[in-house]
């Protein structure tokens, strides 16, 4: 035992260096811990931590699931629209592929049915989706034809134009004459 400022600490020896190590923090209890005569087990200092971690992880998982569900829903809607409203997977291969993807991603049946109703405009809100096609030119001179499905043609055009100008440093223009179908 060594004496250091009036407190006795045990002396330990390292396995590798054979030099003495003094570990006073192992034997001092924090002053916050109150010993109760009714409690004989381990004292827990942070009981709130477990639920906060679970809540944070659950929030992240729910956000990721929502993103996946919305992508699958859009693929179902575009598959139904691409085949002129055909909702039979035996006749609509795009829809069959989208439904297979939805089952792999564990999308609830109610979400799938709602997407098909929205695509056929049989739902209560009856949003009409339309196909759009834009020509674009990138900053490196690469011509692109961008096809999409939208419920608001003006908003889609504005978002696409903003993306091309700010991110791809390109522009929207006529490039149809460069392509053949």
CORNOR-V10606 format. One record per pair of residues at least 6 apart in sequence whose C-alpha atoms are under 8 Angstrom apart, sorted by the first residue. I is the first residue (numbers start at 0). GAP is how many residues later the second one is. D is the distance in Angstrom with one decimal. If there is no record, write none. Layout:
I|GAP|D ; I|GAP|D
This chain:
0|7|6.4 ; 0|8|5.8 ; 0|9|4.8 ; 0|10|5.8 ; 1|6|5.9 ; 1|7|5.8 ; 1|8|6.7 ; 1|9|6.9 ; 2|6|6.7 ; 8|13|6.9 ; 8|14|7.3 ; 8|15|5.8 ; 9|12|6.8 ; 9|13|7.4 ; 9|14|7.6 ; 10|9|6.2 ; 10|10|6.2 ; 10|11|5.3 ; 10|12|7.4 ; 11|8|5.5 ; 11|9|5.1 ; 11|10|6.1 ; 11|11|7.5 ; 12|6|5.5 ; 12|7|4.4 ; 12|8|5.7 ; 13|6|6.4 ; 13|7|6.6 ; 32|10|8.0 ; 67|37|7.5 ; 68|33|7.9 ; 68|36|7.9 ; 68|38|6.2 ; 71|26|6.9 ; 71|29|7.2 ; 71|30|6.0 ; 72|38|7.3 ; 72|39|6.8 ; 72|42|5.7 ; 73|41|7.6 ; 74|23|6.0 ; 75|19|6.0 ; 75|22|5.4 ; 75|23|7.0 ; 75|36|7.7 ; 75|39|6.5 ; 75|40|6.9 ; 75|43|8.0 ; 76|38|5.9 ; 76|39|6.3 ; 76|41|7.2 ; 76|42|4.9 ; 77|41|7.5 ; 77|71|6.7 ; 78|13|7.8 ; 78|15|5.1 ; 78|16|5.0 ; 78|19|7.2 ; 79|6|5.8 ; 79|7|6.2 ; 79|12|7.7 ; 79|14|7.7 ; 79|15|6.2 ; 79|36|7.2 ; 79|39|6.2 ; 79|40|7.4 ; 80|38|6.4 ; 80|39|7.7 ; 80|48|7.9 ; 81|12|8.0 ; 82|9|6.6 ; 84|34|7.2 ; 84|35|5.8 ; 85|6|6.3 ; 86|8|7.3 ; 86|29|7.3 ; 87|7|7.8 ; 88|6|5.6 ; 88|7|4.6 ; 89|6|7.1 ; 98|13|7.9 ; 101|10|7.8 ; 113|9|7.6 ; 116|6|5.1 ; 117|8|6.3 ; 117|9|6.6 ; 118|8|8.0 ; 118|9|7.8 ; 118|10|7.4 ; 119|6|8.0 ; 120|6|6.0 ; 120|7|6.4 ; 126|24|6.9 ; 127|23|6.0 ; 128|20|6.4 ; 128|21|5.3 ; 128|22|4.5 ; 128|23|7.9 ; 129|19|5.6 ; 129|20|5.5 ; 129|21|6.2 ; 129|23|8.0 ; 130|16|7.2 ; 130|17|5.7 ; 130|18|4.6 ; 130|19|6.5 ; 131|15|5.7 ; 131|16|5.2 ; 131|17|6.0 ; 131|18|7.1 ; 131|21|7.3 ; 132|12|6.9 ; 132|13|5.6 ; 132|14|4.4 ; 132|15|6.4 ; 133|11|5.7 ; 133|12|5.1 ; 133|13|6.5 ; 133|38|7.3 ; 133|39|7.8 ; 134|8|7.4 ; 134|9|5.8 ; 134|10|4.6 ; 134|11|6.2 ; 134|37|5.9 ; 134|38|5.4 ; 134|39|5.4 ; 134|40|5.4 ; 134|41|6.6 ; 135|7|5.9 ; 135|8|5.1 ; 135|9|6.3 ; 135|10|7.4 ; 135|34|7.2 ; 135|35|5.7 ; 135|36|4.2 ; 135|37|5.3 ; 135|38|7.1 ; 135|39|6.7 ; 136|6|4.6 ; 136|7|6.1 ; 136|33|5.5 ; 136|34|5.4 ; 136|35|6.2 ; 136|36|6.7 ; 136|38|7.5 ; 137|6|7.8 ; 137|26|7.6 ; 137|30|6.4 ; 137|31|6.4 ; 137|32|4.1 ; 137|33|6.5 ; 138|29|6.9 ; 138|30|5.4 ; 138|31|4.9 ; 138|32|8.0 ; 142|32|6.3 ; 142|35|7.9 ; 143|31|7.3 ; 144|30|7.4 ; 144|31|7.4 ; 149|6|6.9 ; 160|10|6.9 ; 160|11|6.6 ; 163|6|5.0 ; 163|7|5.9 ; 163|8|7.6 ; 164|6|6.1
